[in-house]
Amino acid sequence: MSIVIKQFIPNEYIPSVFDLNLEELNDRQIKGIITDLDNTLVEWDRPEATPELLDWMYFVKRQGFQVTIVSNNNKERVSSFSEPTGIQFIHSAKKPMGHAFRKACKRMGLKKNEVVVIGDQVLTDVFGGNRAGFYTVLVVPVGQGDGFFTKINRKVERRVLHRLKDKGLIQWEE
């Protein structure tokens, strides 16, 4: 398998952030979580965290994990969501470029092997996280709707996932 193709394959695929196995991450010495915002934590047009997500974030912090949101969205969107939750964030991240992932890691004072990257898009979150050297986790998008640019990404992503599945490189159903 080529190195390029490998960079589109997440290390793990789960239904949602709520299915993240924190005990297993802890056993692997993972101390930090970099997560996307839109359609990973909440629908792209939901302004704040749901009560269930707030409970999860609180639980994750109590388990000793640091969390940083890394989003391609603008400062207003990401800060208005993140500040009430007390979660650090990086906006306008330009994913799949690796700079924001490395910056988040540095802010948390952690090494790459101590951090996972979680997101709902192969072309931004998985590809960017893999290229930057992180363990990546792909989740099913929380909502059915997307912003304009994400809709374009999803069309390309469906083709990439279909090709990977045809080659037997991924085993899950979309």
C-alpha positions as CSV (number, residue, x, y, z in Angstrom):
1,M,0.0,0.0,0.0
2,S,1.4,3.4,-0.9
3,I,2.3,5.9,1.8
4,V,-0.2,8.4,0.3
5,I,-3.1,6.0,0.5
6,K,-2.2,5.1,4.1
7,Q,-2.5,8.8,5.1
8,F,-6.2,8.7,4.4
9,I,-6.9,5.7,6.6
10,P,-7.7,6.5,10.3
11,N,-6.1,4.3,13.0
12,E,-9.6,3.9,14.4
13,Y,-13.2,4.4,13.3
14,I,-16.0,4.8,15.9
15,P,-19.6,6.1,15.8
16,S,-19.0,9.2,18.0
17,V,-16.7,10.8,20.5
18,F,-18.9,9.2,23.2
19,D,-17.5,5.8,22.0
20,L,-13.9,6.8,22.5
21,N,-12.4,4.2,24.8
22,L,-10.7,6.4,27.4
23,E,-9.4,3.5,29.4
24,E,-7.6,2.1,26.4
25,L,-6.2,5.6,25.6
26,N,-5.0,5.8,29.2
27,D,-3.3,2.4,28.9
28,R,-1.5,3.6,25.8
29,Q,-0.2,6.7,27.7
30,I,-2.4,9.1,25.7
31,K,-2.9,12.3,27.7
32,G,-4.4,14.7,25.1
33,I,-7.2,14.9,22.6
34,I,-7.3,17.2,19.6
35,T,-10.8,17.3,18.3
36,D,-12.6,18.9,15.4
37,L,-15.7,20.9,16.3
38,D,-18.3,21.0,13.5
39,N,-20.1,17.6,12.9
40,T,-17.6,16.0,15.3
41,L,-18.8,17.4,18.6
42,V,-22.0,19.0,17.5
43,E,-23.9,19.8,14.3
44,W,-22.1,22.4,12.2
45,D,-24.9,24.9,12.9
46,R,-25.4,24.3,16.6
47,P,-24.0,27.2,18.6
48,E,-23.3,25.5,21.9
49,A,-22.5,22.1,23.4
50,T,-25.4,19.8,24.2
51,P,-25.8,18.7,27.9
52,E,-24.6,15.2,26.9
53,L,-21.4,16.7,25.3
54,L,-20.8,18.9,28.4
55,D,-21.0,15.9,30.6
56,W,-18.6,14.0,28.4
57,M,-16.1,16.8,28.3
58,Y,-16.2,17.1,32.1
59,F,-15.7,13.3,32.4
60,V,-12.8,13.4,30.0
61,K,-11.1,16.2,31.9
62,R,-11.7,14.3,35.2
63,Q,-10.0,11.3,33.7
64,G,-6.9,13.5,33.3
65,F,-7.1,14.2,29.6
66,Q,-6.4,17.6,28.1
67,V,-8.6,18.6,25.2
68,T,-8.1,21.2,22.4
69,I,-10.5,21.9,19.7
70,V,-8.8,22.5,16.3
71,S,-11.3,23.8,13.7
72,N,-11.1,25.4,10.3
73,N,-14.0,27.6,11.2
74,N,-13.6,31.2,12.1
75,K,-12.7,32.7,15.5
76,E,-16.3,33.9,16.4
77,R,-17.8,30.4,15.8
78,V,-15.1,28.4,17.6
79,S,-14.6,30.8,20.5
80,S,-18.3,31.2,21.2
81,F,-18.6,27.4,21.4
82,S,-15.3,26.7,23.3
83,E,-15.1,29.4,25.9
84,P,-18.2,28.4,27.8
85,T,-16.9,24.8,28.0
86,G,-13.4,25.9,29.2
87,I,-11.8,24.0,26.3
88,Q,-8.8,25.4,24.6
89,F,-9.2,26.0,20.8
90,I,-7.4,26.9,17.6
91,H,-9.6,28.5,14.9
92,S,-8.9,29.0,11.2
93,A,-6.6,25.9,11.4
94,K,-6.2,25.3,7.7
95,K,-6.5,21.6,8.1
96,P,-5.1,19.3,6.6
97,M,-2.0,21.4,7.1
98,G,-0.2,20.2,10.2
99,H,0.7,23.4,11.9
100,A,-2.5,23.7,14.0
101,F,-2.2,20.1,15.2
102,R,1.5,20.7,16.3
103,K,0.5,24.0,17.9
104,A,-2.3,22.3,19.9
105,C,0.1,19.6,21.0
106,K,2.7,22.2,22.1
107,R,0.0,24.2,24.0
108,M,-0.9,21.0,25.9
109,G,2.8,20.4,26.7
110,L,2.6,16.9,25.1
111,K,4.4,14.8,22.6
112,K,2.7,13.5,19.4
113,N,2.6,10.0,20.7
114,E,0.6,11.2,23.7
115,V,-2.2,12.8,21.6
116,V,-5.0,11.5,19.4
117,V,-6.8,13.5,16.7
118,I,-10.5,13.0,16.3
119,G,-12.7,14.3,13.5
120,D,-15.5,13.5,11.1
121,Q,-13.6,14.2,7.8
122,V,-11.0,12.1,6.1
123,L,-9.7,14.9,3.9
124,T,-9.0,17.4,6.8
125,D,-8.9,15.6,10.2
126,V,-7.6,12.2,9.3
127,F,-5.3,13.2,6.4
128,G,-4.0,16.2,8.4
129,G,-3.5,14.2,11.6
130,N,-1.8,11.3,9.9
131,R,0.5,13.6,7.9
132,A,1.5,15.4,11.2
133,G,2.3,12.0,12.8
134,F,-0.7,11.6,15.2
135,Y,-3.0,8.6,16.0
136,T,-6.2,9.4,14.2
137,V,-9.8,8.5,15.0
138,L,-12.6,9.0,12.5
139,V,-16.2,9.5,13.8
140,V,-19.5,9.5,12.0
141,P,-20.7,13.1,11.4
142,V,-23.1,14.2,14.1
143,G,-25.4,16.0,11.7
144,Q,-26.5,15.4,8.1
145,G,-26.0,19.0,7.0
146,D,-22.7,20.7,6.1
147,G,-21.3,24.1,5.2
148,F,-20.6,24.9,1.6
149,F,-16.9,23.8,1.5
150,T,-17.5,20.7,3.6
151,K,-20.2,19.6,1.1
152,I,-17.5,19.6,-1.6
153,N,-15.1,17.7,0.7
154,R,-17.7,15.1,1.4
155,K,-18.1,14.3,-2.3
156,V,-14.4,13.7,-2.7
157,E,-14.3,11.9,0.6
158,R,-17.0,9.4,-0.5
159,R,-14.9,8.6,-3.5
160,V,-11.8,8.1,-1.5
161,L,-13.6,5.9,1.1
162,H,-15.2,3.9,-1.7
163,R,-11.9,3.2,-3.3
164,L,-10.3,2.2,0.0
165,K,-13.2,-0.1,0.7
166,D,-12.9,-1.7,-2.7
167,K,-9.2,-2.4,-2.1
168,G,-10.1,-4.0,1.3
169,L,-8.2,-1.3,3.2
170,I,-11.2,-0.3,5.4
171,Q,-13.8,-2.6,6.9
172,W,-16.5,-0.4,8.2
173,E,-19.8,0.6,6.5
174,E,-20.4,4.3,5.7
